[in-house]
Amino acid sequence: MLWRLRQVCPGFLESTDQVLALADDVQVDLEAVNVWAANGISPSITGTLDGAEPPPGAGLELLPGWDEDWLTMPRERLRMLQVQSYEARATRLLAAGRVAEAFRYALHVAQSEPMRESAQCLMLEIHLRQGNVSDALRHYEAYRHMLSEEMGIEPGVRITSLIAQYAPRGSVAIRRRR
């Protein structure tokens, strides 16, 4: 298979008697994703809100189509690193009043990890900051229904208290099962 790769992509690999490696000028998207995610979680000393676009490869599975046991932990590490980065960026942008920019990061996590309560809280905060109470109530109710149907549980105290002040008394949105 390597002989074919050398024909299709000359200069992609470098080899010596004992070592086979990628050429120095080959860029690996995993490295770019890791740097982007790490900067999102722990921004540079300047503390600027860069709003940097995710690099190509962000949000994708590590080595898709490979079903190897050794990939389980690296895949989970990469997934969690990216989730944390998206949430951290959304949180900082929201705190800085950059609500529309925060939305796309929060939405990414809420869609890719729909049961993640911290992401759903960010979405509610964004809807409420934009004055869209009906969207916030609808979003909460969809989340509550999904948790109930899929896991048989109710949303946590943080998200429920966030929406409770906006929900009509006795509303389905904040009713707890007994």
C-alpha positions in Angstrom: 0.0 0.0 0.0 2.9 2.4 0.7 4.2 2.0 -2.8 0.8 3.3 -4.1 0.9 6.3 -1.7 4.3 7.2 -2.9 3.0 7.2 -6.5 -0.1 9.2 -5.7 1.5 11.7 -3.3 5.2 11.9 -4.0 7.1 13.7 -1.2 4.4 12.8 1.4 6.6 10.3 3.2 10.2 10.3 4.1 12.0 7.1 4.9 15.4 5.8 6.1 16.5 2.3 6.7 14.5 2.0 9.9 12.1 5.0 10.0 9.0 5.9 8.0 7.7 9.4 8.7 5.5 12.1 7.2 7.5 14.7 5.3 8.4 17.9 7.3 6.0 20.1 5.2 3.0 17.8 5.7 0.5 19.4 8.1 -1.6 17.2 10.3 -5.1 18.6 11.1 -5.1 17.0 14.5 -2.3 19.3 15.6 -4.2 22.4 14.4 -7.4 21.2 16.2 -5.5 20.5 19.4 -3.8 24.0 19.4 -7.1 25.7 18.6 -9.0 23.8 21.3 -6.3 24.4 23.9 -6.2 28.1 23.1 -10.0 28.2 23.6 -9.8 26.6 27.0 -6.8 28.6 28.2 -6.5 31.7 26.1 -3.2 33.4 25.6 -1.8 35.8 28.2 -3.3 38.7 26.3 -6.7 37.5 27.2 -8.1 38.6 23.9 -11.4 37.2 22.7 -10.1 36.1 19.3 -13.3 34.3 18.1 -10.9 32.2 16.0 -12.5 30.0 13.5 -12.1 26.3 14.1 -9.5 24.8 11.8 -10.5 22.3 9.1 -11.0 19.0 10.9 -12.5 20.4 14.0 -15.6 18.5 15.0 -14.7 15.4 13.0 -14.0 12.0 14.4 -10.4 10.9 14.7 -9.6 8.3 12.0 -13.2 7.7 10.9 -13.9 4.2 9.8 -11.2 2.6 11.9 -12.6 0.3 14.5 -9.7 -0.2 16.8 -9.8 -0.4 20.6 -6.7 1.8 21.0 -8.6 4.7 19.3 -11.4 4.9 22.0 -9.5 7.0 24.5 -7.8 9.4 21.9 -11.2 9.9 20.3 -12.8 10.7 23.6 -10.0 13.0 24.6 -10.2 14.9 21.3 -14.1 15.1 21.5 -14.0 16.4 25.1 -11.2 18.9 24.4 -13.2 20.4 21.6 -16.4 20.5 23.5 -14.7 22.3 26.4 -13.1 24.8 23.9 -16.4 25.6 22.2 -18.1 26.1 25.6 -15.3 28.2 27.0 -15.3 30.5 23.9 -19.1 30.8 24.1 -19.0 31.7 27.8 -16.3 34.3 27.3 -18.0 35.9 24.4 -21.3 36.0 26.2 -19.7 37.6 29.2 -18.2 40.2 26.9 -21.6 41.0 25.5 -20.8 39.4 22.1 -24.0 37.4 22.1 -24.3 36.7 18.4 -20.7 35.4 18.3 -21.3 33.2 21.4 -24.4 31.7 19.7 -22.5 29.8 17.1 -20.1 28.2 19.6 -22.9 27.3 22.0 -25.1 26.0 19.2 -22.3 23.7 18.0 -22.0 22.0 21.4 -25.8 21.9 21.9 -26.2 20.1 18.6 -23.3 17.8 18.9 -23.9 17.0 22.5 -27.7 17.5 23.0 -27.8 16.1 26.5 -25.0 18.3 27.8 -26.7 20.6 30.3 -24.0 23.2 30.3 -24.4 23.8 26.6 -28.2 24.0 27.0 -27.7 26.6 29.7 -25.6 28.7 27.4 -28.3 28.5 24.7 -31.0 29.6 27.2 -28.8 32.5 28.3 -28.3 33.6 24.7 -32.0 33.5 23.9 -32.7 35.4 27.1 -30.0 38.0 26.5 -31.5 38.6 23.0 -34.9 39.1 24.6 -36.3 35.9 23.0 -38.2 34.5 26.0 -40.4 32.3 23.8 -37.4 30.7 22.1 -35.8 30.1 25.5 -39.0 28.5 26.9 -39.3 26.3 23.7 -35.6 25.3 23.9 -35.9 24.4 27.6 -39.1 22.4 27.0 -37.5 20.4 24.1 -34.5 19.7 26.3 -36.6 18.6 29.2 -38.7 16.3 26.9 -35.6 14.8 25.4 -34.1 14.0 28.9 -37.4 12.6 30.1 -37.8 10.4 27.0 -34.3 9.2 26.6 -33.0 9.0 30.2 -36.1 9.2 32.4 -34.6 12.2 34.3 -35.4 15.9 34.6 -33.1 18.9 33.9 -30.9 20.0 36.8 -31.4 22.9 39.2 -29.1 25.3 37.3 -31.0 25.2 34.0 -34.4 25.0 35.7 -33.8 28.0 37.9 -32.4 29.9 34.8 -35.8 29.6 33.0 -38.2 29.5 36.0 -38.5 33.2 36.3 -39.7 33.4 32.7 -42.1 30.5 32.7 -45.8 31.1 33.5 -46.9 29.6 36.9 -47.6 25.9 36.6 -46.0 25.8 33.2 -45.0 22.5 31.7 -41.5 24.0 31.3 -40.7 24.0 35.0 -43.0 21.3 36.3 -41.1 18.5 38.2 -42.2 14.9 38.1 -43.1 13.4 41.4 
